[in-house]
Each structure stands twice: as C-alpha cells, then as structure tokens.
Amino acid sequence: MKIYRFKTDIHCNGCITKLEKELQNHKEVSTWKIDINTKELKISGDILDIEQFENQIFERTQIYIEAIKN
C-alpha cells in the first residue's frame, strides 16, 4: 500500500462530500484525508494508473485532482 498526494480545486464542504462519496466507490483506495485549507487530498491505497484515476474522479465529480510528484 502506498501514500498518494494530490492537489485539488475543492473550495467548500459540498466539494468534500462529493469527493468522499466518489472515493468510497474505488476499491484501490483504502483511506483518504482531505485538507480544505491546503486543497490537498492524501490517499492510502494501490492505484495502478494515476492518470486514469485522476480522469475518473474529474469525469464523475467535476473536481480536478493532480498527483503531487515527490
């Protein structure tokens, strides 16, 4: 299991709720934490294709996420 960090364009609690509902549907995601102040999403899991994951999240929620390279 790995830790992934993403920058997001969330701006309200409605965005957080929408994103959390979507993350629940992804079996490769074990846990997550969303920080509205830094607009950062931290995920623990096994995501095989980061770009595909980012695209799926955007298509289903209209919330932009982009992996933060370490």
N, C-alpha and C positions, 0 to 999 in steps of 0.2 A: 504494500500500500504506500502511495506517495502523497505528498502535500503539494497542491497546486494553488497558485495565487493569480487572481485576475483583477484587472481594473474594470470598473463598470460605469454606467451612466445613470445609476439609481439616484433618485432625488427625494423620495418620500417613502412612508411606510407602506403605501399601496404597491410600490415597485418591489419592496422587500417581500411582501406577501405573495405577489405574483411569481417572483423568482423562486421562493421557497416551495411553492406548490409544484413548479416545474422540476426542481431538483429532486423532489420526492419520487418522480417518475423515472429517474435514471439509476439503473441498477449498479452502474460503475461508481456512483457517488455514495460514500458511506456517511460522512458527516460534512457539515459546512458551517461557516460563520460569515456573516455579512456585517461590514462596518460602514454605516451610512456617512460617517464623518470623513473617512478617507476614501469612500466609494470603492472599497476593496472586498472581494469575495475570496475566501480561503476554503478550499475543498480538500478533504481527505478521501482517497479512493484510487481506482485504477482506470484512468481514462486512456484509451488506446490511441485515439485520434483527436488531438486537441482542437484542430481547426474545424473538424466536423462537429464536435461538441459545442464550440462557440456558435457555429451557424445554426444548430438545432435550437439552442437557447434563444437566439435572436428571432428565428422564424416563429417560435411558439409564444414568445413573450414581448417581442419588440424591445427587449433590454439588451444593450450592447455589452459584451464582455470580451476582454482580450487578455491572453495569458501574459503574465509579467515574467520576463526572462531573468533568470538568476545569474 
